[in-house]
Amino acid sequence: MKMRIESSNVINPFYEHKSPPTKSHIPLSVFDKFTYDAHIAIIYAYRPPTPPNAVIELGLRKALAVYPEFAGRLGKDEHEDPVILLNDEGVRFVEASASSTLDQVMPFKTSPYLLNLHPSLNDVKELVQVQVTRFTCGSLVVGFTSHHMVADGHSTSNFLVAWGKACRGLKINPLPLHDRTIFNPRNPPLMDYKHKGVEFMSKQAKNVHSLNQAHIPEDVVVHKVHFTVEFLAKLKAKASSMNGNNKPYSTFESLLAHLWRSITKARGLSGFETTQIRISVNGRMRLTPRVPNEYFGNLVLWAFPTTKVKDLLREPLPYATKLIHDAVTRVNNNYFRSFIDFANTKAKEEDLVRTADMNKHILCPNIEVDSWLRFPFYDLDFGTGCPYIFMPSYFPTEGMVFLLPSFIGDGSIDVFVPLFEDKLPVFKKICYSLDLLVD
């Protein structure tokens, strides 16, 4: 299959009934500064009929007028602090065509081919990039990339829904909350939790860490697993079987515990090694007072359930599920407030840097999970219906797991699991087993 780029242009916001931003910049919050300094790419697929590219482009320009941060650039203010410049320099809009039908390359597997369906993620000055690819059957694929320091998954999904509304001629509502100055430290600051070595590290430690991660492995395979509603219900019941009268664990907690054990078993790790999961926790509903869902920016911290490999595999599923549940629960209002205080004081004083690193290509013996289960990504309707497939681009970082609602729409879940190729047969053998066998 041949891909042809028809055009590649920078497009600007269209301020139809409103004025451009009067501010020259928006300061990055402590949550923006510590997250990943990288573009994230996602892929949408639409069956015909599909709207013309001009409709999609105009809708994007209208949405950018409501979310001008995405049309700006990362920069620094007069004090050399990182900011988003509200300069309306625009986003990249690429039109492409493919020499085949969509069915010939569907269902998409997570292969390097996906990288052809969105602009490159390397050395990008635009904060958003879009590529619309037309197939000979009339189907449409939209590749979308955005810079993580501007918005987390929750905010990005709100923007995408707004883009769809603009394409359909609807009013964008509710409007985003743009104020990133609401996370002020307490006086005096109160650091009740450890943050150095969790969200922050010294520059020396970062340099050593980066040297150890220079090599990109070529034998990592991204395997897609589909978990049915029936399997998930059994898994949840098993994970919650020792809870007594307490509330059952969530489907997410139960599935993640199962994946943690299955991936660890497949890796063949020593029982005395320590393994942990990095889990994103949305602060909007955890901070007091609560931050509105419309807040546009990053508002995520991580939970780190941790245990020995031998305990993870020998103890029953409820053990791992409880570790996950308790770790996520601990990332509460007090933890978020402690982080804000630390980031504004100690982190600056000691010149600490973020631990979040997109250049880390092997996570073993650990796992990182990106759950997109609650984001309304499937609601991106340009005027002819919602996508029938939504997925991450090719991202072969060993141990970086993505959870998505299946496009079937029945509550089933698709999981993308990158593992070394020689570990995959064991994972495939045990990932659908409710009883994990331990040697």
N, C-alpha and C positions, 0 to 999 in steps of 0.2 A: 504494500500500500504506500502510495506517495502522498506527501503533505506539501501543500503550496501556500506560502504566505502571500495573500492578496494585497494587504495594506497593513501598516503599523504606524499609528499616530498617537499623539498626546492630546487628550480632550480635556476641556475645562468645565467647571460647574456652570449650570444654566440657572441664573437667579431670575426666575420667571416673575414671581410676585413678592420678592423680598430683596433686601440689600445684602451685598457681600459682607463678610465679617469685618468689624471695625477694629478688632484686636490684631496686632501684628503676629502674635504667637500665643501658644498655650504651654505652660510648663508641664513637663512630664511628672507624674506622681511617683511616689516611692514604689508603687506596684508596677508601673511602666518600666522604671529603671532596672528592676531586678529580674524581669522576665526575659524571654529569649530575644536576642538581637538578630532576627532572621525573618524571612518571608515564609509563610505557610501556604501551601497550594491545595485546592480542592477541585473536584471534577463533577460536573452535572451532565446528564444526558436527557434529551427530550425527543420524543417521537413526533413525526409530522401530524398535523400542520404546525409549523413554528413561525413566530413573528419575524419580520424583516430585521436585518441588522440595524437599520436606522432607528427602529422603535427601541431596540435594546440599548443602543447608544444614547438616545435622547433621555430615556428613563434613567440611565446611569448618571448623566449630567445633572438631571433634576435631583437625584438622590444625593449627589455630591454637594449640592447647594444647602442641603439640610445637615450633611456630615462633612463640613469643609476640612476637617482634619485629614481625611483620606486624600484630599486634593492638594495637600501641602507637602512639606519636606521636613525631615529631621534636621535640626540645627542646634545652635547655642545662642543664649541671650548675651547681654552685655557683661554678665557675671560669669560667663563660660558654663552656665548650667544648661543641661540638655532640654530642648523644647521642640514643639511642633510648630514650624513656621506656617502661618495661615496665608500663604502667598498665591494660592490658586494656580500653581504651576501645572497641576493636572495629573491625570492617570494615563497609563499606556492602554490603548485599545487596538487589538490585533484582529484582523479578519483573515481566515484561512479556509482552505478547501481540501478535502480528501478524495482520493481516486477510487474509493470503494464504498460499499454500503456500511452502515453501522453494524449490521448483523454479522458482518465478516470479522469484526474485531470485538464483538460483544458475546457473552458478558465480559466486561473488562477484567483482566487479571492484573494484579499489581506488578507490572513489569516495567522496564525502562521505557517502553513504548509510550506510557502515559505522559512522559516528560515532553512529548511533542504537542500535547494538547493544552499547554499553558506556556506563557513566556518564561524565560530562564529566571532562576532565583538568585543568580550570582551577580554581584556588583550592580544592584538595582537602586536608582535614586527615587523612582516613583514609589509611593506607599501602597498603591493598588495597581494591579495589572489584570487585564481581561483578554481572553482569546476566545473568539467564537469560530467554531470549525463546522463547516457544512459538509455533509456526506451526500453521496449520489442518490440515496433513497429519500432525501429530504429531511433526514434527522439532523439534530443540532447537538453539539457538545460545547459547553461553556466551561472554560478553565479560568479559575479565579485565584489570584494570589494577593495576600495582604501582609503588611509588616506587623509582627506580633507586639512590638512596643507601642503601637498606636491603639490596638484593640485586642481583647481576648476573644475566645470563641463565642461567648454570650453576646458581646457587643457586635461582633462581625455578623452573627446570624440576624441580629436586629437590622443591621444595615442592608443585608441581602433581601430581607422581607420588604423593606422600604423601597428598594430598587424595583422589585416586582410590582409594588403598588404604583410607583411612578410610571412604569411602562403601561399599566392598565388605566391610567388617567385618574387614579384615586388619590385622595389626600393622604399624605404621610402622617400617620397618627398611631400611637403617641410620639411626640417629638423627643429626641435624645436630650439627656442631661449632660452638658458639656463641661461643667465645673470640676476640674481635677485638683482644686486646692482645698478640698473638704477633709483631707486626711492629715490633720494637724497633730503634732505630738502633745502629750499631756505635760503639764507643768506642776511639779517636776516630772520628767520622764520616768516610767516604771517598766523595767525589763524583767518580767517574771519568767521568761522562757529563754532557752538557748537559741540563738540565731546565727552565731558564727559557726561555720561548718554545716549549716542547714541551708539557709538562703544566701549566705555570704561566705566568702573565703578571702584569705590574703592573696595579694598579687603573686607572691612567690609560689604559693601552692597552686594557683591557677596556671602558671607557666610550666611547672612540672607536669601537671595534669594534661595540658595541651600537647606537650611533647610525646606523652604516652598514647595520645589518640590521633597521631598524625596519619596513620595508615588506615585507609578505607578498605574493609574486607570485601572480597569479590564473591565469597561463597555463602552469602546470606540470601535466603529465599523468603519472600513475604507470602505467607500462606493464609488464605481466607477460610474461616470456619463459620458455618451457619448453625445457630442454635435455635431449635424450634420452641414454640410456646410450651409444648408438652414437656420437653426436656428441662426448660428453665423452671417450670413449676415443680418438677421432681427435685431439681437441684436446690431450689429455695427451701422446700420442705426438709430435705436432708440437712442443709446448712443450719436450719433453725430448730432441729430436732431436740437439742439440749437446752433450749431457751426456757422451758417450763411455761409459765404464764406470761412471760415477757413478750413484747411485740416481736413478730418474726423479722428476720433480717431482710433487707431489700433484695430485689433481683440483681441489682448491680453488685452489691457486696457479696452475694452468694456466687455469682458467676466469676467475679474477680478472684475470689478465694480458690475456686476450682482451676482457673487459668494459672494462678500463681503456683499451685501444686503441680499441675500438668507440665508447665514449662520447666520448672525446677527439676522434676523427675526426668524429663527428656534431655536436659543438659548434662545429667550424670555427675552432679556436683558432689564433693565430699560432704559427709554429714556434719562436719564441724565448721563448715563455711557459714558465714552469716549472709542472709538474703533479705532484701527489703523492696517495697514498692513505693514509687513516687506517685501520689494521687493528687490531682488538682481539686481544690476546694473553693467554691464560689463564695466570696465574702458578702455578696449583696444581701443575702438572707440571714447572715450570721452576725453582722455588725449591729450594734445598738447605738443610736437609732438606725433602723434598717435603711440601706441605700436602695433607691428605686431601681427596678429592673431596667429602666431606660438609661441608667448611667452608662456613658460611652467612654471606654478606656479599659484598662486592666484592673481587675479586682479579684485576684486569685492567689492563694498560698497553697502549700502542699502538706499532705499528711504522709508519714513514713512508717507504716507498719513494718516491723523488723523481727526476725527470729532466726534460729539455727535451722539449717537444711534438714537435719535429722528430726527435729521437732515438727517442722512443717509437714514432712511426709509421713511420719509415724502416727502423729495425732490425727483424729478424725477431722472431717471437713469443718465442723463448727469451730474448731480451734483457730484455723486460719481466718474464718469469717469474723470471729470476735475480735481478732487482732486488727482487722481492717476497720470494723465498725468503731472500735474504741479509739483508734488513731484518728479517724476522720472526726469523731465527736470532740476530740481534744482541740481541734483547730476551730475554736469558738471566738466570741467577741474579745475575750481577754487575750487570746493569742494574737489576733489581728492587731489589737491596740499595742501589745508589747512589740510586735514587728514594726509598727509605725514609729514608735518611740526609738527603737534601736536603729532603724534605717535613717532617721533624722539626726541622730546623735553619734552613737558609737561607730556606726559604719562609716560616717564621714570623718570622724576623728582618726580612725585607724586606717583610712583609705582602703576599705575593703571593696571587693568586686563580687559580682553575682556568681552563684554556682551554676545557674542555668546555662547550658552549653549545647548548642546544636551541632557542634563539631565532634561530639562524643559519639562514636560509631558502634561501640560494643558496650552494652550495659551489664552483661553477665558478671556476677551472679544476681544482679538486680533487675528490676522491671520498671518501666514507666508506662502509665496508662493514661490515654487521652479519651475520655468518655464524651461522645457527642450525642448521647441518648436523649438529652432533654432540650437540645437546640432545634429550633424550627427550620432546619436547612431545607426540608422538603417543601416548604411553603414558598419557595422562590418561583413564582408564577409570572411569566412575562406577558401573559394575555391569552395563551393557548393551552394552559394546564400546567400542573406541577411536574417536576422531573420524575422519571421512573427509575433513575439510578443517581445516587450521590455517594461519593467516596473520596478518600484522601488520594493525593498523587502518590507516585512511587517514592517510598521513603524507607530504604533498607537499613535502618539502624537496628541492630540486633537487640531484642528486648523491648522495643518501643511499640506498644500495643494500642490499637485503635478500636473502640467499641462504637458501632453505629446501629440505629434502628434499620431493620431490613426494609428494602423497597417493596416487599410483599405487603407491608402495612398491617400485619396481623399481630404485632407485638414481638415477633421473633427478632433476633439480634445477629448481626454479622460482626465478626472479629477478625482483624488483620494482625497476624502474628509473624514478625520477622525473626527467623532462627537460622543458625548455621545449617547448611543443607544436610549434613550427616546426622543432625539431631532431629530432623523433621519426621522420619519414619516412626520413631518412638512417640512423638507428640501426636501424630495422626492416629496411632493405635489406641492411645489412652484418653484423648480429649473428649470422647463421647461416653466415657465410662464413669458411672456414679461411684464406683468402688476402685479407688486408686491402689494398684498393687505395689507394695514396697518389697524390694529384695531383702 
